[in-house]
Amino acid sequence: MSIQPETPFDSVESAQEYVRLLLQAIDEAKNDLAADIDAATAKPDRRLEALRVIHYKLDKLDVHLRSSSRLLNDLRTLRRLLLEERMLPVIKRTGTEG
């Protein structure tokens, strides 16, 4: 019997998909931001500095989300390993009965 997730974050796979979508959004925002920085470079002011801070923060967020993605991959791999180990004794018992 499989348990159906009640929320989008009830499974590692759905969390991975969410992180993937966040990374896509960050990439798009960074591309848009690069154009804004190029335009603001002509006359340096507080706006340019703010844009650079935003770029820095987006870079940090990108690093953290990529790390989270790797952690989710590890968790999914470990879950699969544990579930297969639990299923092996059942298969062995079934194979010795017949």
SEGURO-932383 format. One record per residue (C-alpha): residue in three letters; x, y, z. Coordinates in steps of 0.02 Angstrom, whole numbers, plus 50000, padded with zeros to 5 digits. Layout:
! residues N
+-----+-------+-------+-------+
|  aa |    xx |    yy |    zz |
+-----+-------+-------+-------+
| ALA |     X |     Y |     Z |
...
+-----+-------+-------+-------+
This chain:
! residues 98
+-----+-------+-------+-------+
|  aa |    xx |    yy |    zz |
+-----+-------+-------+-------+
| MET | 50000 | 50000 | 50000 |
| SER | 50075 | 50167 | 49950 |
| ILE | 50041 | 50326 | 50046 |
| GLN | 49985 | 50473 | 49940 |
| PRO | 50064 | 50640 | 49987 |
| GLU | 49945 | 50765 | 50065 |
| THR | 50051 | 50919 | 50028 |
| PRO | 50177 | 50959 | 49892 |
| PHE | 50319 | 50928 | 50015 |
| ASP | 50271 | 50756 | 50078 |
| SER | 50400 | 50673 | 49966 |
| VAL | 50582 | 50702 | 49930 |
| GLU | 50544 | 50704 | 49744 |
| SER | 50417 | 50844 | 49759 |
| ALA | 50540 | 50945 | 49865 |
| GLN | 50672 | 50917 | 49731 |
| GLU | 50553 | 50981 | 49598 |
| TYR | 50517 | 51136 | 49703 |
| VAL | 50703 | 51171 | 49726 |
| ARG | 50729 | 51146 | 49538 |
| LEU | 50593 | 51276 | 49502 |
| LEU | 50671 | 51397 | 49626 |
| LEU | 50840 | 51378 | 49541 |
| GLN | 50760 | 51416 | 49373 |
| ALA | 50680 | 51573 | 49445 |
| ILE | 50847 | 51629 | 49517 |
| ASP | 50932 | 51605 | 49349 |
| GLU | 50798 | 51709 | 49264 |
| ALA | 50810 | 51845 | 49396 |
| LYS | 51000 | 51850 | 49380 |
| ASN | 50986 | 51869 | 49191 |
| ASP | 50863 | 52013 | 49211 |
| LEU | 50972 | 52089 | 49346 |
| ALA | 51127 | 52083 | 49235 |
| ALA | 51037 | 52193 | 49108 |
| ASP | 50985 | 52314 | 49246 |
| ILE | 51164 | 52323 | 49312 |
| ASP | 51231 | 52356 | 49137 |
| ALA | 51106 | 52498 | 49115 |
| ALA | 51145 | 52572 | 49287 |
| THR | 51334 | 52564 | 49262 |
| ALA | 51331 | 52720 | 49154 |
| LYS | 51295 | 52828 | 49306 |
| PRO | 51349 | 52746 | 49469 |
| ASP | 51234 | 52785 | 49615 |
| ARG | 51141 | 52702 | 49757 |
| ARG | 51033 | 52607 | 49633 |
| LEU | 51186 | 52522 | 49559 |
| GLU | 51249 | 52475 | 49733 |
| ALA | 51078 | 52405 | 49776 |
| LEU | 51077 | 52302 | 49616 |
| ARG | 51249 | 52233 | 49659 |
| VAL | 51188 | 52184 | 49833 |
| ILE | 51038 | 52097 | 49754 |
| HIS | 51156 | 52004 | 49636 |
| TYR | 51263 | 51950 | 49784 |
| LYS | 51110 | 51889 | 49881 |
| LEU | 51046 | 51793 | 49729 |
| ASP | 51216 | 51709 | 49712 |
| LYS | 51211 | 51657 | 49895 |
| LEU | 51034 | 51591 | 49876 |
| ASP | 51087 | 51495 | 49720 |
| VAL | 51230 | 51412 | 49815 |
| HIS | 51117 | 51363 | 49959 |
| LEU | 50983 | 51291 | 49846 |
| ARG | 51109 | 51190 | 49747 |
| SER | 51174 | 51121 | 49911 |
| SER | 50995 | 51080 | 49963 |
| SER | 50969 | 50992 | 49798 |
| ARG | 51120 | 50882 | 49830 |
| LEU | 51058 | 50845 | 50006 |
| LEU | 50888 | 50794 | 49938 |
| ASN | 50973 | 50680 | 49812 |
| ASP | 51069 | 50599 | 49955 |
| LEU | 50910 | 50575 | 50055 |
| ARG | 50821 | 50498 | 49907 |
| THR | 50966 | 50379 | 49878 |
| LEU | 50971 | 50329 | 50062 |
| ARG | 50782 | 50303 | 50065 |
| ARG | 50794 | 50189 | 49914 |
| LEU | 50936 | 50094 | 49994 |
| LEU | 50839 | 50069 | 50156 |
| LEU | 50679 | 50016 | 50067 |
| GLU | 50772 | 49891 | 49959 |
| GLU | 50856 | 49818 | 50114 |
| ARG | 50687 | 49799 | 50197 |
| MET | 50617 | 49714 | 50043 |
| LEU | 50762 | 49590 | 50023 |
| PRO | 50718 | 49480 | 50174 |
| VAL | 50538 | 49469 | 50112 |
| ILE | 50597 | 49413 | 49941 |
| LYS | 50717 | 49286 | 50018 |
| ARG | 50580 | 49214 | 50129 |
| THR | 50462 | 49203 | 49983 |
| GLY | 50596 | 49115 | 49880 |
| THR | 50632 | 48982 | 50013 |
| GLU | 50450 | 48935 | 50045 |
| GLY | 50418 | 48862 | 49873 |
+-----+-------+-------+-------+
